[in-house]
Amino acid sequence: MNKKVIKGLKILGIIILVPVLAFGLLLVWLTIREYRPSPIEEMSIQNNQVAILKSGTPYSVTTWNIGYAGLGKNEDFFLDGGKKGRPDNEKVVKENLEAIENELKKAASDLIMVQEVDRDSTRTYHKDEKELLDTALSEYGNTFALNYDVDFVPVPIPPIGQVTAGQEIFSKFKIDESKRMVLPGDFAWPKKQVELDRCMLVTKMPVEGTDKDFVFINAHFSAYDDGSIRQQQLDFAKEYILSEYEKGNYVIIGGDWNQTFDIVDTTRFPMYMNGDFYNPIKIPSTWLEAGWAWGIDDKTPTYRLLNGPYVEGVTQTGVIDGFAVSPNIKVIETKVIDLGFSNSDHNPVKMTFELK
């Protein structure tokens, strides 16, 4: 073998070896730096209000996965069959977030829960969306829980990069307690190093004239698994909400379930039942105990698939956002606010309820 061939093989070896070593070092770094929250952590409450909830009075709550203000109608996402991991420029994020703030103000709910709020992420050009939302919704108290903290997500191209994000609750009523509770279930290594650390953000608020609490829970369940992780999380959530109700407390758990509901006729919506795409499996009908109720609008989609820009009547849609409500709460009405997925891949859901 002549010297030129040997030299060429060495160069080729280096070309192959360097990215392999770099990727290996990245995995080591991400493993060392993995976000490892405690099972239960106390969360701070900012701008806490003084008003107290009352029984027999109608209140409203809105839940919205805001898609980090980066998943408007013109976007796609690589895990849904698209190509991208972030919007093309900062202007897109700014415009989406301003529209989201305006819609939340317009909804004028007493309580709000949002998911996918970025604090310091490459995909949203390092905007502190929590701070911006807090300013826009200054008449509410707020509490926040981190559920995504990764130094660098290396996919797709260009990569998602750094992500720091979480879920938040806004309340016009006094919050006595806020805690982050880990939802069980993890993907295998190394995928788990770049995945979300799913949680419930649990708040407790006093109810006038009683020694009971209103337990208000913002949950964001897993996606893109085979259903086994979501089942673990459902089991955990069910055990917790039943335990709180057995104490005599009022309970609402809501958010992005990443699953659809047994009362939803999925044939009403354009669906690709294709294993290559995100498929929101149904929550078992036995999950909701007797007397409990869903706060669900099954007529209007709450999410859309991100395999390409949104096309009404063509893009896969369905219902995966809403609430589960304890028997001592009356659901008056639940409506999806149909925004045509203009600024997020989810539509907000507003429910009116009354503590019995």
Secondary structure, DSSP 8 states (H G I E B T S, - for coil): --HHHHHHHHHHHHHHHHHHHHHHHHHHHHHHT-----SEEE--EES-----B-TT-EEEEEEEE-GGG---TT---GGGT-S-SS-SSHHHHHHHHHHHHHHHHHHT-SEEEEEEEESS-GGGTT--HHHHHHHHTTTSEEEEEEEEEEEEE--TTTT-EEEEEEEEEEESS---EEEEEE------TTGGGGS---EEEEEEEEBTTSS-EEEEEEEE---SS-SHHHHHHHHHHHHHHHHHHHTT-EEEEEEE-SSB-TT--GGGS-----TTS----B--TTSS-TT-EEE---SS-SEE--SSS--TTTS-EE--EEEEE-TTEEEEEEEE---TTSSSSB--EEEEEEE-
